[in-house]
Amino acid sequence: MNTAFHHYNSALGSFENRRLQKALTHVNNYWFPANPDLLQKIRNGFQEGRYDLGLDFLLQDLKRDYALYMYCLKELGRLLDQEGVPFKLDNPLDFLEQAGFERIKRVLTVDARHISRHDAAAPTLFQARQFQASFISAATAEVLCEKTDLEPNSAHLTALLRQLGLTLIAWNYPMVYQRALAALNGENSLDALISEKLGFSPLLLAITVAQRWRLTPELEQAMADGQVKEAPEAVKEQEKIKETAAQLARLCRVGEALARANQPDVYPSASADWNDIRLEIEHTLGREGLKAIEERVNEYCAEYRARHPELFQHNAKINPELHLHVFSEKALFKNNCYIDQCPPLLKKRFKEFYAGNPSASSLREALAKLMKDIFPLTEFSGGCVYTLDTGAASLIPRLRIGTLGLHTCSPLPLQNQKDDNHPVWTGLQCSIPITGHVAAGGLSYIVGRLGPANGPPVGVLYVELPSRLLIDPTSTHLLHFKALRQTFQDLLGLK
């Protein structure tokens, strides 16, 4: 048993240790499913002599199935340990060559159901997304490592080991994993949330699983991010180990951040993660860096995508800015809950407006598009957006739309607020939209405040329309107003 990992585990209390040991037995029994098609291809490869020229071809095939790769290393380590063969796992290619063809064949000449009791034909979306995150993390670490003097296969393996606990929990404690995903808010982490539920972290579970794999001190420390006791080597050797481990861990952290950034619908920290690593990836790999990573991910995900295209096409492109853009658009549209109740054409125009990602446009361009494409379909004859200017002690008209027949767009001094029955003042003071009718003019108005839900108002949206439209019992114009007001809120960044 690795002394550093043993020291880390022995620091746990006895109750936590019992829970961890029970989980270790469970995940080793159930594991996570390997692709039976790829397993058969590898067995055929042995018979056809495909790997006779070198086990690097076998390693490339194993990298295309996370469960099979980890299972193979785990079982080879077990066999070598049983036979009393000394070994250290650092470069997986060297490890495979040390284990030899016969042991590898023995390990891989099993049915896929022996590897895992889980059904390979039925991963859930969140399990597929965890696979994708693991592949992105590992491929990124590997591609970045190729620009250093470190071994890329070791970086790839370290990244997968760091994801192993999360993957095992996604398959063996799926409800815990799902609830932790649902509780993510940008200020917490998946590891921390799962730790609260299970009493041990995914990282600690992975470390415990890997105890018998005899990782080198460099891989141990990189996997555990320095949370294990230093190996008892000489001081000079310790410094070298720490330096290598730190480099490996840094590459892995970049890959993990990229995986989160590529899934903004899962990770609220996606934007911050992308900001943290974007320049480093560009600096190391150049402007085509993401493309290089994407090609490597696609290579490793090919078997999964062929078997489950409906699950593995989602976020297949490694492009955080694109995914953040799409997610932002969907989030804004989802926030405007009134649009779905609008008439079909108006609903379509609202959808098109949000699809253009108004938050990424200039405010002037977005407002122009709103007035041109959407406002006419609301059948409002005119309107005005006022903002509260405390410096000028007035409500100031900022945007006039169409033709107004009841009230002109003019500044409204704050000192007149209590004395004036102007509907704009009424709208400013009320959290729900207010309607009013002027019989003589045959016009009605709707007015509502602009501002954060739990904060002070910042302005008012005022619109006019023919009274016959508003008093019609089948009219949806109050909904039109609410949808329009929410759109202004979104443009102004008001929650």
CORQUI-V776580 format. One record per residue. N is the residue number from 0. RES is the residue in one small letter. PHI is phi in whole degrees, 0 to 359 (none if undefined). Layout:
BEGIN
{{N;RES;PHI} {N;RES;PHI}}
END
This chain:
BEGIN
{{0;m;none} {1;n;293} {2;t;296} {3;a;295} {4;f;295} {5;h;297} {6;h;298} {7;y;297} {8;n;290} {9;s;292} {10;a;288} {11;l;287} {12;g;291} {13;s;298} {14;f;295} {15;e;297} {16;n;295} {17;r;296} {18;r;296} {19;l;294} {20;q;295} {21;k;295} {22;a;295} {23;l;300} {24;t;299} {25;h;296} {26;v;288} {27;n;290} {28;n;285} {29;y;260} {30;w;49} {31;f;217} {32;p;286} {33;a;267} {34;n;281} {35;p;297} {36;d;294} {37;l;293} {38;l;302} {39;q;293} {40;k;299} {41;i;293} {42;r;297} {43;n;297} {44;g;298} {45;f;297} {46;q;293} {47;e;273} {48;g;77} {49;r;296} {50;y;256} {51;d;295} {52;l;280} {53;g;164} {54;l;282} {55;d;296} {56;f;292} {57;l;294} {58;l;300} {59;q;298} {60;d;292} {61;l;297} {62;k;296} {63;r;274} {64;d;218} {65;y;302} {66;a;297} {67;l;294} {68;y;299} {69;m;295} {70;y;297} {71;c;299} {72;l;297} {73;k;299} {74;e;287} {75;l;297} {76;g;299} {77;r;296} {78;l;296} {79;l;298} {80;d;295} {81;q;298} {82;e;274} {83;g;72} {84;v;273} {85;p;290} {86;f;203} {87;k;224} {88;l;262} {89;d;228} {90;n;276} {91;p;300} {92;l;294} {93;d;299} {94;f;295} {95;l;297} {96;e;294} {97;q;292} {98;a;294} {99;g;87} {100;f;303} {101;e;296} {102;r;293} {103;i;298} {104;k;299} {105;r;298} {106;v;292} {107;l;267} {108;t;271} {109;v;223} {110;d;286} {111;a;301} {112;r;288} {113;h;286} {114;i;289} {115;s;212} {116;r;276} {117;h;281} {118;d;276} {119;a;293} {120;a;277} {121;a;224} {122;p;288} {123;t;276} {124;l;299} {125;f;290} {126;q;291} {127;a;296} {128;r;292} {129;q;293} {130;f;302} {131;q;300} {132;a;299} {133;s;295} {134;f;293} {135;i;297} {136;s;299} {137;a;291} {138;a;295} {139;t;296} {140;a;300} {141;e;294} {142;v;295} {143;l;296} {144;c;295} {145;e;295} {146;k;265} {147;t;240} {148;d;263} {149;l;276} {150;e;275} {151;p;301} {152;n;296} {153;s;291} {154;a;296} {155;h;301} {156;l;296} {157;t;300} {158;a;297} {159;l;293} {160;l;297} {161;r;292} {162;q;265} {163;l;299} {164;g;298} {165;l;299} {166;t;293} {167;l;299} {168;i;288} {169;a;302} {170;w;268} {171;n;258} {172;y;226} {173;p;298} {174;m;293} {175;v;297} {176;y;297} {177;q;298} {178;r;295} {179;a;294} {180;l;301} {181;a;294} {182;a;269} {183;l;298} {184;n;223} {185;g;93} {186;e;251} {187;n;243} {188;s;233} {189;l;298} {190;d;301} {191;a;294} {192;l;294} {193;i;292} {194;s;302} {195;e;298} {196;k;279} {197;l;262} {198;g;90} {199;f;209} {200;s;271} {201;p;303} {202;l;297} {203;l;296} {204;l;298} {205;a;296} {206;i;298} {207;t;294} {208;v;299} {209;a;275} {210;q;304} {211;r;274} {212;w;273} {213;r;53} {214;l;296} {215;t;293} {216;p;305} {217;e;298} {218;l;291} {219;e;305} {220;q;290} {221;a;292} {222;m;297} {223;a;267} {224;d;54} {225;g;77} {226;q;268} {227;v;245} {228;k;293} {229;e;295} {230;a;294} {231;p;277} {232;e;281} {233;a;297} {234;v;303} {235;k;297} {236;e;293} {237;q;300} {238;e;296} {239;k;295} {240;i;298} {241;k;297} {242;e;294} {243;t;296} {244;a;298} {245;a;296} {246;q;296} {247;l;298} {248;a;298} {249;r;296} {250;l;298} {251;c;295} {252;r;295} {253;v;298} {254;g;298} {255;e;293} {256;a;294} {257;l;295} {258;a;299} {259;r;291} {260;a;297} {261;n;278} {262;q;231} {263;p;295} {264;d;286} {265;v;258} {266;y;249} {267;p;298} {268;s;276} {269;a;306} {270;s;297} {271;a;295} {272;d;299} {273;w;294} {274;n;299} {275;d;290} {276;i;245} {277;r;304} {278;l;293} {279;e;295} {280;i;295} {281;e;297} {282;h;294} {283;t;279} {284;l;250} {285;g;85} {286;r;292} {287;e;265} {288;g;300} {289;l;295} {290;k;296} {291;a;297} {292;i;294} {293;e;300} {294;e;298} {295;r;292} {296;v;298} {297;n;298} {298;e;297} {299;y;282} {300;c;269} {301;a;304} {302;e;292} {303;y;295} {304;r;292} {305;a;294} {306;r;277} {307;h;225} {308;p;300} {309;e;292} {310;l;261} {311;f;261} {312;q;279} {313;h;295} {314;n;60} {315;a;294} {316;k;280} {317;i;272} {318;n;209} {319;p;304} {320;e;297} {321;l;296} {322;h;294} {323;l;294} {324;h;299} {325;v;296} {326;f;294} {327;s;299} {328;e;299} {329;k;295} {330;a;295} {331;l;297} {332;f;296} {333;k;296} {334;n;292} {335;n;269} {336;c;288} {337;y;275} {338;i;297} {339;d;298} {340;q;265} {341;c;280} {342;p;303} {343;p;309} {344;l;292} {345;l;296} {346;k;301} {347;k;299} {348;r;294} {349;f;299} {350;k;299} {351;e;297} {352;f;296} {353;y;291} {354;a;296} {355;g;282} {356;n;51} {357;p;301} {358;s;292} {359;a;268} {360;s;271} {361;s;289} {362;l;300} {363;r;298} {364;e;295} {365;a;295} {366;l;294} {367;a;297} {368;k;293} {369;l;297} {370;m;291} {371;k;280} {372;d;263} {373;i;248} {374;f;304} {375;p;300} {376;l;284} {377;t;284} {378;e;69} {379;f;286} {380;s;281} {381;g;189} {382;g;191} {383;c;205} {384;v;256} {385;y;253} {386;t;238} {387;l;277} {388;d;248} {389;t;291} {390;g;296} {391;a;271} {392;a;53} {393;s;209} {394;l;269} {395;i;252} {396;p;291} {397;r;251} {398;l;213} {399;r;256} {400;i;232} {401;g;66} {402;t;246} {403;l;254} {404;g;247} {405;l;262} {406;h;222} {407;t;276} {408;c;278} {409;s;217} {410;p;301} {411;l;242} {412;p;299} {413;l;296} {414;q;293} {415;n;270} {416;q;301} {417;k;283} {418;d;265} {419;d;265} {420;n;268} {421;h;302} {422;p;299} {423;v;295} {424;w;296} {425;t;298} {426;g;297} {427;l;295} {428;q;265} {429;c;238} {430;s;281} {431;i;250} {432;p;299} {433;i;247} {434;t;247} {435;g;209} {436;h;233} {437;v;237} {438;a;301} {439;a;298} {440;g;267} {441;g;65} {442;l;242} {443;s;233} {444;y;223} {445;i;230} {446;v;221} {447;g;206} {448;r;284} {449;l;247} {450;g;156} {451;p;297} {452;a;303} {453;n;247} {454;g;222} {455;p;289} {456;p;292} {457;v;242} {458;g;176} {459;v;216} {460;l;252} {461;y;236} {462;v;225} {463;e;238} {464;l;203} {465;p;301} {466;s;303} {467;r;300} {468;l;287} {469;l;283} {470;i;274} {471;d;295} {472;p;298} {473;t;266} {474;s;294} {475;t;246} {476;h;289} {477;l;292} {478;l;294} {479;h;303} {480;f;297} {481;k;297} {482;a;295} {483;l;293} {484;r;298} {485;q;296} {486;t;295} {487;f;298} {488;q;301} {489;d;295} {490;l;296} {491;l;272} {492;g;71} {493;l;260} {494;k;263}}
END
